[in-house]
Amino acid sequence: MQDKILVSACLMGQAVRYDGRAKPLLHPAIERWRAEGRLVTICPEMSAGMAVPRPPAEIADGATGEEVLAGRARVVELTGGNVTAEFLQAAENAVALARQTGCRYALLIDGSPSCGSGFIYDGTFSGRRQAGNGVTAAALKAAGVEVFSDGEIDQLIDRLAQ
């Protein structure tokens, strides 16, 4: 049986991002994996009941998803709202789905305070990036799921070929 891949819904063309848009990842491997029934789609924020559109959110004070999971940081909206509980629920939902469906890998949109794995934003809403994981990416990694960003699809292809 082929390994399943948890994938960000926005990468699959679903308009679930905070701004009501999608960010489809057009790659032949995506279509092949879809045809093989290997993809399990989730928008962590929507799974936690967050609306579309919704205010942009970032992990505050230059912290990371690991720090949010440890209770040392929070996720805030541009409007000032604290959405840490929703992001923790989103991460928990993604881990549960990965376990239920046997996903050993995840392909997630980079930059997101949930799904970012190569970079996230620094919490100032200024567009400044920093290395780090979003809350869902950190939770998936802690649960033993190998996480790849949308920019690392070729590395995921190579990993699946091993």
C-alpha positions in Angstrom: 0.0 0.0 0.0 1.3 3.5 -0.9 1.9 6.0 1.8 -0.7 8.7 2.3 0.1 12.4 2.2 -1.7 15.0 4.3 -2.0 18.1 2.2 -3.1 21.7 2.8 -6.5 22.3 1.2 -5.4 25.6 -0.3 -2.7 23.8 -2.3 -5.4 21.6 -3.7 -7.2 24.7 -5.1 -9.7 25.1 -2.2 -10.5 28.8 -1.4 -9.8 28.4 2.3 -7.0 30.9 3.1 -7.5 33.8 5.4 -8.2 36.1 2.4 -10.7 33.7 0.8 -8.3 32.5 -1.8 -6.6 29.3 -2.8 -2.9 28.9 -3.6 -3.0 25.8 -5.9 0.2 23.8 -6.3 0.3 22.8 -9.9 2.6 19.8 -10.2 2.3 16.5 -12.1 2.9 14.6 -8.9 -0.2 16.2 -7.3 -2.4 14.8 -10.0 -0.7 11.4 -9.9 -1.1 11.2 -6.1 -4.8 12.3 -6.4 -5.5 9.6 -9.0 -3.8 7.0 -6.7 -6.0 8.1 -3.8 -3.0 9.1 -1.7 -4.0 12.6 -0.7 -5.8 13.5 2.5 -6.8 17.2 2.4 -7.2 19.5 5.4 -7.4 23.2 6.2 -6.4 23.1 9.8 -8.0 26.5 10.6 -11.3 25.6 9.0 -11.3 22.2 10.8 -11.2 24.3 14.0 -14.2 26.3 13.0 -12.4 29.5 11.7 -14.3 31.4 9.0 -13.2 32.3 5.5 -12.3 35.1 5.1 -10.8 35.8 8.4 -8.3 38.4 9.7 -4.6 37.6 9.1 -2.9 35.9 12.0 0.7 35.4 13.0 2.6 33.9 15.9 3.3 36.8 18.2 6.7 38.1 19.2 8.8 36.2 16.7 8.0 32.9 18.4 7.4 29.5 16.7 4.8 26.8 16.5 6.7 24.7 19.0 6.5 27.6 21.5 2.7 27.9 21.0 2.4 24.1 21.6 4.4 24.5 24.8 2.1 27.3 26.0 4.9 29.9 25.8 3.6 31.9 22.8 0.3 32.9 21.2 -1.3 33.4 17.8 -2.9 36.8 17.3 -4.9 38.4 14.5 -4.0 41.7 12.9 -7.1 43.0 14.6 -5.7 42.0 18.0 -7.8 38.9 18.6 -6.1 36.0 20.4 -6.7 32.8 18.3 -4.2 30.6 20.0 -7.0 28.1 21.1 -8.2 27.8 17.6 -4.7 27.2 16.2 -4.1 24.5 18.9 -7.4 22.8 18.0 -6.4 23.0 14.3 -3.1 21.3 15.0 -4.8 18.6 17.1 -7.3 18.0 14.3 -4.5 17.7 11.7 -2.6 15.2 13.9 -5.7 13.2 14.5 -6.6 13.1 10.8 -3.0 12.0 9.9 -3.2 9.2 12.4 -6.7 8.1 11.3 -5.8 8.0 7.7 -2.2 6.7 8.0 -0.5 9.8 6.6 3.3 9.5 7.2 4.0 12.6 5.2 2.5 16.1 4.9 2.7 18.7 2.2 1.9 22.1 3.7 1.7 25.7 2.5 4.8 27.6 3.7 4.5 30.9 5.6 1.2 30.0 7.3 1.1 30.3 11.1 -0.4 26.8 11.0 1.2 25.1 8.1 4.5 26.9 7.6 7.6 24.6 7.9 10.4 26.5 6.1 9.3 29.9 7.2 6.6 31.8 9.1 6.1 35.5 9.6 7.6 37.2 12.6 4.4 38.4 14.3 4.7 42.1 13.4 2.4 41.9 10.3 5.2 43.6 8.4 5.8 40.8 5.9 9.1 39.9 7.6 9.8 36.2 7.4 11.8 34.0 9.8 12.8 30.4 9.8 10.4 28.2 11.8 7.3 26.0 12.0 3.7 26.9 12.3 1.6 25.3 15.0 0.2 22.5 12.8 3.5 21.7 11.2 5.2 21.6 14.6 2.5 19.3 16.0 2.7 17.0 13.0 6.5 16.8 13.2 6.2 16.0 17.0 3.8 13.2 16.1 6.3 11.7 13.7 4.9 12.9 10.4 7.5 14.1 7.9 6.5 17.6 6.8 7.4 19.2 3.5 6.6 22.7 2.3 5.0 23.4 -1.1 8.5 24.5 -2.2 9.9 21.1 -1.2 7.6 18.9 -3.4 10.6 17.5 -5.3 12.2 16.4 -2.0 8.9 14.7 -1.0 8.9 12.9 -4.4 12.5 11.7 -3.7 11.5 10.7 -0.2 8.5 8.6 -1.4 10.8 6.9 -4.0 13.1 5.5 -1.2 
